[in-house]
Amino acid sequence: MRKLLIAALVMLLAACSQGPRGTYADAAQLLRYTFEADGKVTVTTMGVVQQASYVREGDTVTVHAPGSDAAPVAFTVSEDGALLGPMGVRLQPVKP
């Protein structure tokens, strides 16, 4: 019983700590975030590409641009899997 409880807890923690995977974009496809499993994200804004990193804590995904004085960008993961950001930004998963 104890081993089963420990295994369930490990699986729950692993599921909670996973960040988004794949590409997310706004409705106009002008803003795209491509999340990798290693904590890296490629941000494309109107054709300009920038590499960044991200961390997921609970239902918040925070993107940090390295070497930038800009504040990190925080997204909330919605129940439908979209990322909700500042100023009403909504990023939906892009199907491959």
DSSP file (Angstrom, degrees, kcal/mol; ACC not computed):
  #  RESIDUE AA STRUCTURE BP1 BP2  ACC     N-H-->O    O-->H-N    N-H-->O    O-->H-N    TCO  KAPPA ALPHA  PHI   PSI    X-CA   Y-CA   Z-CA
    1    1 A M     >        0   0    0      0, 0.0     4,-2.1     0, 0.0     5,-0.2   0.000 360.0 360.0 360.0 -42.1    0.0    0.0    0.0
    2    2 A R  H  >  +     0   0    0      1,-0.2     4,-2.4     2,-0.2     5,-0.2   0.899 360.0  50.9 -64.3 -40.9    2.8    2.4    0.9
    3    3 A K  H  > S+     0   0    0      1,-0.2     4,-2.5     2,-0.2    -1,-0.2   0.884 109.3  51.6 -63.8 -38.7    4.6    1.7   -2.4
    4    4 A L  H  > S+     0   0    0      2,-0.2     4,-2.3     1,-0.2    -1,-0.2   0.905 110.0  48.8 -65.0 -41.4    1.4    2.4   -4.3
    5    5 A L  H  X S+     0   0    0     -4,-2.1     4,-2.3     2,-0.2    -2,-0.2   0.913 112.2  48.3 -64.0 -43.8    0.9    5.7   -2.5
    6    6 A I  H  X S+     0   0    0     -4,-2.4     4,-2.5     2,-0.2    -2,-0.2   0.918 111.9  49.5 -63.6 -43.9    4.5    6.8   -3.2
    7    7 A A  H  X S+     0   0    0     -4,-2.5     4,-2.2     1,-0.2    -2,-0.2   0.910 111.2  49.4 -62.4 -42.0    4.2    5.9   -6.9
    8    8 A A  H  X S+     0   0    0     -4,-2.3     4,-2.2     1,-0.2    -1,-0.2   0.905 111.3  49.5 -63.9 -41.0    0.9    7.9   -7.1
    9    9 A L  H  X S+     0   0    0     -4,-2.3     4,-2.6     2,-0.2    -2,-0.2   0.908 110.2  50.2 -64.8 -42.8    2.5   10.9   -5.5
   10   10 A V  H  X S+     0   0    0     -4,-2.5     4,-2.2     1,-0.2    -2,-0.2   0.916 111.9  47.8 -61.9 -43.5    5.6   10.8   -7.8
   11   11 A M  H  X S+     0   0    0     -4,-2.2     4,-2.1     2,-0.2    -1,-0.2   0.887 111.6  50.5 -66.2 -38.2    3.3   10.6  -10.9
   12   12 A L  H  X S+     0   0    0     -4,-2.2     4,-2.1     2,-0.2    -2,-0.2   0.928 111.4  47.6 -65.2 -45.4    1.2   13.5   -9.6
   13   13 A L  H  X S+     0   0    0     -4,-2.6     4,-1.7     1,-0.2    -2,-0.2   0.891 111.5  50.9 -63.7 -38.8    4.2   15.7   -9.0
   14   14 A A  H  X S+     0   0    0     -4,-2.2     4,-0.8    -5,-0.2    -1,-0.2   0.907 110.9  48.5 -64.9 -41.0    5.6   14.8  -12.4
   15   15 A A  H  < S+     0   0    0     -4,-2.1     3,-0.4     1,-0.2    -2,-0.2   0.878 112.0  49.1 -67.0 -37.6    2.4   15.7  -14.1
   16   16 A C  H  < S+     0   0    0     -4,-2.1    -1,-0.2     1,-0.2    42,-0.2   0.808 110.0  50.9 -72.3 -29.7    2.1   19.0  -12.2
   17   17 A S  H  < S+     0   0    0     -4,-1.7    39,-0.3    -5,-0.2    -1,-0.2   0.603  83.8 107.4 -87.3 -10.2    5.7   20.1  -13.0
   18   18 A Q     <  -     0   0    0     -4,-0.8     3,-0.1    -3,-0.4    19,-0.0  -0.462  59.5-147.7 -70.8 136.0    5.5   19.6  -16.7
   19   19 A G        -     0   0    0      1,-0.2    -1,-0.1    -2,-0.2    42,-0.0  -0.285  36.9 -68.3 -88.2-178.1    5.3   22.7  -18.7
   20   20 A P        -     0   0    0      0, 0.0     2,-0.4     0, 0.0    -1,-0.2  -0.349  49.9-150.5 -66.6 155.1    3.5   23.2  -22.0
   21   21 A R        +     0   0    0     -3,-0.1    15,-0.2     2,-0.1     2,-0.1  -0.979  51.1  10.1-129.3 142.9    4.9   21.3  -25.0
   22   22 A G  E    S-A   35   0A   0     13,-2.0    13,-2.9    -2,-0.4     2,-0.4  -0.446  99.0 -30.7  91.4-165.0    4.7   22.2  -28.6
   23   23 A T  E     -A   34   0A   0     71,-0.4    71,-3.4    11,-0.3     2,-0.4  -0.764  46.9-173.4-101.7 137.2    3.7   25.5  -30.3
   24   24 A Y  E     +AB  33  93A   0      9,-2.8     9,-2.9    -2,-0.4     2,-0.3  -0.967  12.1 176.5-123.7 141.2    1.1   27.9  -29.0
   25   25 A A  E     -AB  32  92A   0     67,-2.4    67,-2.8    -2,-0.4     7,-0.2  -0.967  29.5-110.3-144.2 158.2   -0.1   30.9  -31.0
   26   26 A D    >   -     0   0    0      5,-1.7     3,-1.5    -2,-0.3    65,-0.1  -0.310  47.9 -94.2 -78.8 173.2   -2.6   33.8  -30.9
   27   27 A A  T 3  S+     0   0    0     63,-0.3    -1,-0.1     1,-0.3    64,-0.1   0.819 126.8  47.7 -61.3 -32.9   -5.6   33.8  -33.2
   28   28 A A  T 3  S-     0   0    0      3,-0.0    -1,-0.3     1,-0.0     0, 0.0   0.498 105.6-127.3 -86.5  -3.9   -3.8   36.0  -35.8
   29   29 A Q  S <  S+     0   0    0     -3,-1.5    -2,-0.1     2,-0.2     3,-0.1   0.744  78.0 118.3  62.4  25.2   -0.7   33.7  -35.7
   30   30 A L  S    S+     0   0    0      1,-0.2    16,-2.9    16,-0.1     2,-0.5   0.701  70.1  48.1 -89.8 -22.5    1.5   36.9  -35.1
   31   31 A L  E    S+ C   0  45A   0     14,-0.2    -5,-1.7    15,-0.1     2,-0.4  -0.979  70.3 174.1-123.6 120.9    2.7   35.6  -31.7
   32   32 A R  E     -AC  25  44A   0     12,-2.7    12,-3.1    -2,-0.5     2,-0.5  -0.990  14.5-169.3-132.8 135.2    4.0   32.1  -31.4
   33   33 A Y  E     -AC  24  43A   0     -9,-2.9    -9,-2.8    -2,-0.4     2,-0.6  -0.992   5.5-165.1-120.9 123.5    5.7   30.3  -28.4
   34   34 A T  E     -AC  23  42A   0      8,-2.5     8,-2.3    -2,-0.5     2,-0.4  -0.932  12.9-157.7-111.9 110.1    7.3   26.9  -29.1
   35   35 A F  E     -AC  22  41A   0    -13,-2.9   -13,-2.0    -2,-0.6     2,-0.3  -0.713   3.8-160.4 -93.4 132.8    8.0   25.1  -25.8
   36   36 A E    >   -     0   0    0      4,-2.9     3,-1.2    -2,-0.4   -17,-0.1  -0.715  29.5-115.9-105.4 160.2   10.6   22.4  -25.5
   37   37 A A  T 3  S+     0   0    0     -2,-0.3   -18,-0.1     1,-0.2    -1,-0.1   0.717 108.7  66.3 -67.3 -21.6   10.8   19.8  -22.7
   38   38 A D  T 3  S-     0   0    0      2,-0.1    -1,-0.2     1,-0.1     3,-0.1   0.276 122.2 -95.4 -88.9  12.8   14.1   21.1  -21.4
   39   39 A G  S <  S+     0   0    0     -3,-1.2    15,-2.5     1,-0.3     2,-0.3   0.551  87.1 124.3  88.2   7.3   12.7   24.5  -20.2
   40   40 A K  E     - D   0  53A   0     13,-0.2    -4,-2.9    -4,-0.0     2,-0.4  -0.754  37.5-172.0-100.8 150.1   13.6   26.4  -23.4
   41   41 A V  E     -CD  35  52A   0     11,-2.2    11,-2.5    -2,-0.3     2,-0.6  -0.999  17.3-144.4-141.4 139.4   11.1   28.3  -25.5
   42   42 A T  E     -CD  34  51A   0     -8,-2.3    -8,-2.5    -2,-0.4     2,-0.5  -0.923  18.5-159.9-103.4 122.1   11.3   30.0  -28.9
   43   43 A V  E     -CD  33  50A   0      7,-3.2     7,-2.5    -2,-0.6     2,-0.5  -0.900   6.7-171.5-106.5 125.0    9.3   33.2  -29.1
   44   44 A T  E     -CD  32  49A   0    -12,-3.1   -12,-2.7    -2,-0.5     2,-0.5  -0.971   4.3-179.7-118.9 119.6    8.3   34.5  -32.5
   45   45 A T  E >  S-CD  31  48A   0      3,-2.5     3,-2.1    -2,-0.5   -14,-0.2  -0.949  74.7 -31.1-122.1 109.6    6.7   37.9  -32.7
   46   46 A M  T 3  S-     0   0    0    -16,-2.9    -1,-0.1    -2,-0.5   -15,-0.1   0.875 128.0 -43.8  48.9  44.6    5.8   39.1  -36.2
   47   47 A G  T 3  S+     0   0    0    -17,-0.3     2,-0.5     1,-0.2    -1,-0.3   0.260 111.5 119.5  90.0 -11.2    8.7   37.2  -37.7
   48   48 A V  E <   -D   45   0A   0     -3,-2.1    -3,-2.5     2,-0.0     2,-0.4  -0.794  51.0-153.4 -91.0 124.5   11.3   38.2  -35.0
   49   49 A V  E     +D   44   0A   0     -2,-0.5     2,-0.4    -5,-0.2    -5,-0.2  -0.818  17.0 174.6-104.9 135.0   12.7   35.1  -33.2
   50   50 A Q  E     -D   43   0A   0     -7,-2.5    -7,-3.2    -2,-0.4     2,-0.3  -0.999  24.1-134.7-138.2 139.6   14.1   35.1  -29.7
   51   51 A Q  E     +D   42   0A   0     -2,-0.4     2,-0.3    -9,-0.2    -9,-0.2  -0.738  36.3 155.8 -91.5 141.5   15.2   32.3  -27.4
   52   52 A A  E     -D   41   0A   0    -11,-2.5   -11,-2.2    -2,-0.3     2,-0.3  -0.837  33.2-118.9-147.7-176.7   14.1   32.3  -23.8
   53   53 A S  E     -DE  40  64A   0     11,-2.4    11,-3.1   -13,-0.3     2,-0.3  -0.898  21.9-159.6-128.7 161.4   13.5   29.9  -20.9
   54   54 A Y  E     - E   0  63A   0    -15,-2.5     2,-0.4    -2,-0.3     9,-0.2  -0.967   8.1-161.6-141.7 158.9   10.4   29.0  -19.0
   55   55 A V  E     - E   0  62A   0      7,-1.9     7,-2.9    -2,-0.3     2,-0.5  -0.998  11.5-148.3-137.4 137.4    9.3   27.6  -15.6
   56   56 A R  E     + E   0  61A   0     -2,-0.4     2,-0.4   -39,-0.3     5,-0.2  -0.939  17.4 174.1-109.3 128.2    6.0   26.1  -14.7
   57   57 A E  E >   - E   0  60A   0      3,-2.7     3,-1.8    -2,-0.5     2,-0.3  -0.946  65.7 -49.2-130.4 109.7    4.8   26.5  -11.1
   58   58 A G  T 3  S-     0   0    0     -2,-0.4     0, 0.0     1,-0.3     0, 0.0  -0.485 123.6 -18.8  64.8-125.5    1.2   25.2  -10.6
   59   59 A D  T 3  S+     0   0    0     -2,-0.3    18,-3.0    -3,-0.1     2,-0.5   0.161 120.0  94.3-100.3  19.1   -1.0   26.8  -13.2
   60   60 A T  E <   -EF  57  76A   0     -3,-1.8    -3,-2.7    16,-0.2     2,-0.5  -0.943  52.6-166.7-115.4 130.7    1.5   29.6  -14.0
   61   61 A V  E     -EF  56  75A   0     14,-2.8    14,-3.0    -2,-0.5     2,-0.5  -0.972  11.3-163.2-112.3 119.2    4.1   29.4  -16.8
   62   62 A T  E     -EF  55  74A   0     -7,-2.9    -7,-1.9    -2,-0.5     2,-0.5  -0.910   2.7-156.5-109.4 125.2    6.7   32.2  -16.6
   63   63 A V  E     -EF  54  73A   0     10,-3.2    10,-2.3    -2,-0.5     2,-0.5  -0.874   6.8-165.8-104.0 128.1    8.9   33.0  -19.6
   64   64 A H  E     -E   53   0A   0    -11,-3.1   -11,-2.4    -2,-0.5     7,-0.1  -0.958  12.1-146.6-115.7 122.7   12.2   34.7  -19.0
   65   65 A A    >   -     0   0    0     -2,-0.5     3,-1.3     5,-0.2   -13,-0.2  -0.801  27.8-125.2 -86.6 119.8   14.2   36.3  -21.8
   66   66 A P  T 3  S+     0   0    0      0, 0.0     3,-0.1     0, 0.0   -15,-0.1  -0.366  88.1  10.4 -67.8 142.0   17.9   35.8  -21.1
   67   67 A G  T 3  S+     0   0    0      1,-0.2     2,-0.4    -2,-0.1    -2,-0.0   0.693 102.0 123.6  68.4  19.3   20.1   39.0  -21.0
   68   68 A S    <   -     0   0    0     -3,-1.3    -1,-0.2     2,-0.1    -3,-0.1  -0.875  59.4-150.0-115.6 145.5   17.0   41.2  -21.1
   69   69 A D        +     0   0    0     -2,-0.4    -1,-0.1    -3,-0.1     2,-0.1   0.479  67.3 113.4 -85.6  -3.6   16.0   43.9  -18.7
   70   70 A A  S    S-     0   0    0      1,-0.1    -5,-0.2    -5,-0.1    -2,-0.1  -0.360  76.5-106.5 -69.3 147.8   12.3   43.2  -19.6
   71   71 A A        -     0   0    0      1,-0.1    -1,-0.1    -7,-0.1    -6,-0.1  -0.409  43.3 -95.2 -69.1 149.1   10.1   41.7  -16.9
   72   72 A P        -     0   0    0      0, 0.0     2,-0.5     0, 0.0    -8,-0.2  -0.264  36.4-123.6 -60.6 154.0    9.3   38.0  -17.2
   73   73 A V  E     -F   63   0A   0    -10,-2.3   -10,-3.2    -3,-0.1     2,-0.5  -0.906  23.2-155.9-104.9 125.4    6.0   37.2  -18.9
   74   74 A A  E     -F   62   0A   0     -2,-0.5     2,-0.4   -12,-0.2   -12,-0.2  -0.871   8.8-171.4-106.3 131.7    3.5   35.1  -16.9
   75   75 A F  E     -F   61   0A   0    -14,-3.0   -14,-2.8    -2,-0.5     2,-0.5  -0.914  15.7-140.2-116.0 145.5    0.8   33.0  -18.4
   76   76 A T  E     -FG  60  84A   0      8,-2.7     8,-2.9    -2,-0.4     2,-0.6  -0.911  19.5-129.3-103.1 132.2   -2.0   31.1  -16.7
   77   77 A V  E     - G   0  83A   0    -18,-3.0     6,-0.2    -2,-0.5     5,-0.1  -0.717  27.7-147.6 -81.8 119.1   -2.8   27.7  -18.0
   78   78 A S    >   -     0   0    0      4,-2.9     3,-1.8    -2,-0.6    -1,-0.0  -0.321  26.9-102.2 -82.6 169.3   -6.6   27.6  -18.5
   79   79 A E  T 3  S+     0   0    0      1,-0.3    -1,-0.1     2,-0.1    -2,-0.0   0.792 122.5  53.9 -62.1 -28.7   -8.8   24.5  -18.1
   80   80 A D  T 3  S-     0   0    0      2,-0.1    -1,-0.3     1,-0.0     3,-0.1   0.393 122.5-103.9 -88.8   4.8   -8.9   24.0  -21.9
   81   81 A G  S <  S+     0   0    0     -3,-1.8    -2,-0.1     1,-0.3     2,-0.1   0.363  77.7 132.9  93.4  -5.7   -5.1   24.1  -22.2
   82   82 A A        -     0   0    0     10,-0.1    -4,-2.9    -5,-0.1     2,-0.5  -0.361  56.5-123.3 -73.7 159.5   -4.8   27.6  -23.6
   83   83 A L  E     -GH  77  91A   0      8,-2.7     8,-2.9    -6,-0.2     2,-0.6  -0.933  20.5-156.5-106.3 123.6   -2.2   30.0  -22.1
   84   84 A L  E     +GH  76  90A   0     -8,-2.9    -8,-2.7    -2,-0.5     6,-0.2  -0.889  21.5 174.2-104.8 121.3   -3.7   33.3  -20.9
   85   85 A G    >   -     0   0    0      4,-3.3     3,-0.8    -2,-0.6     4,-0.2  -0.414  35.5 -53.0-117.3-170.4   -1.2   36.2  -20.7
   86   86 A P  G >  S+     0   0    0      0, 0.0     3,-1.5     0, 0.0    -1,-0.2  -0.228 114.9  19.0 -64.7 153.6   -1.1   39.9  -20.1
   87   87 A M  G 3  S-     0   0    0      1,-0.3    -2,-0.0     2,-0.0     0, 0.0   0.792 134.8 -59.8  57.7  32.6   -3.3   42.4  -21.9
   88   88 A G  G <  S+     0   0    0     -3,-0.8    -1,-0.3     1,-0.2     2,-0.2   0.606  84.3 163.6  77.9  11.9   -5.8   39.6  -22.9
   89   89 A V    <   -     0   0    0     -3,-1.5    -4,-3.3    -4,-0.2     2,-0.5  -0.457  15.3-171.4 -65.6 131.3   -3.3   37.5  -24.9
   90   90 A R  E     -H   84   0A   0     -6,-0.2     2,-0.5    -2,-0.2   -63,-0.3  -0.979   4.0-165.9-127.7 118.0   -4.7   34.0  -25.4
   91   91 A L  E     -H   83   0A   0     -8,-2.9    -8,-2.7    -2,-0.5   -65,-0.2  -0.914   5.7-163.5-107.4 123.8   -2.4   31.4  -26.9
   92   92 A Q  E     -B   25   0A   0    -67,-2.8   -67,-2.4    -2,-0.5     2,-0.1  -0.772  31.8 -97.4-102.2 147.5   -3.9   28.2  -28.2
   93   93 A P  E     -B   24   0A   0      0, 0.0     2,-0.5     0, 0.0   -69,-0.3  -0.425  37.3-133.2 -61.1 136.9   -2.0   25.0  -29.0
   94   94 A V        -     0   0    0    -71,-3.4   -71,-0.4    -2,-0.1    -3,-0.0  -0.834  16.9-129.5 -94.5 126.0   -1.2   24.7  -32.7
   95   95 A K              0   0    0     -2,-0.5   -73,-0.0     1,-0.1   -71,-0.0  -0.560 360.0 360.0 -76.2 136.3   -2.0   21.3  -34.1
   96   96 A P              0   0    0      0, 0.0    -1,-0.1     0, 0.0    -2,-0.0   0.502 360.0 360.0 -66.3 360.0    0.9   19.8  -36.1
